[in-house]
Amino acid sequence: MHKKTLITVLFTGILIAGSVSFPAKADTVSANEPIPLIEPLIINTVNGPGAKINGPSAPNQSAAGDQVVSFARQFLGNPYRYGGTSLTEGADCSGFVQSVYKNFGINLPRTSQDQAAAGVDAGGIGNARPGDLISYIGHIGIYAGNGQLIHASGPEDGIKISNVDFQPIQSVRRILN
């Protein structure tokens, strides 16, 4: 069976299973529940080409990137912790990026060096879109648009927004293509 056919069959089965009636649920979302993107995503671990958004009509990729950035912004001011991956208790730069994308079902590598090779080359900062990964020597963050980067900066500042040119840029990687 072809991969696309298998994915379509699996996705259809999930949709049918999800159509079973359940009692109404409150409209609140726990802090531990992922925030849904525009349409369901079928995404595997990203350590090569970018994640593909599948469906009858794939949503606007910049809208998906905006959702990633919006989710990341809620953690501004939270602490930096070397080796950490908690968006609330503390994360380092790559732990922050990994945890933000994990919320959307995208599994990125753990280190900034490996994340800097994930996805596809976006063609430099001039082509960057919200949600792209901006890598530096030993550091990485998420492009927020308008020349800004959201990242776990360091112990003094924690998670913050900086201008993308605060250090020389090594690469711009597109995870949502």
Buried (B, 14 or more C-beta within 10 A) or exposed (E): EEEEEEBEEEBEEEEEEEEEEEEEEEEEEEEEEEEEBBEBBBBEEBEEEBBBBBEEEEBEBEEBBBBBBEBBBBBEEBBBBEEBBBBEEBBBBBBBBBBBBBBBBBBBBBBBBBBBBBBBEBEEBEEBBBBBBBBBEEBBBBBBBEEBBBBBBEEEBBBBBBEBEEBEBBBBBBBBB
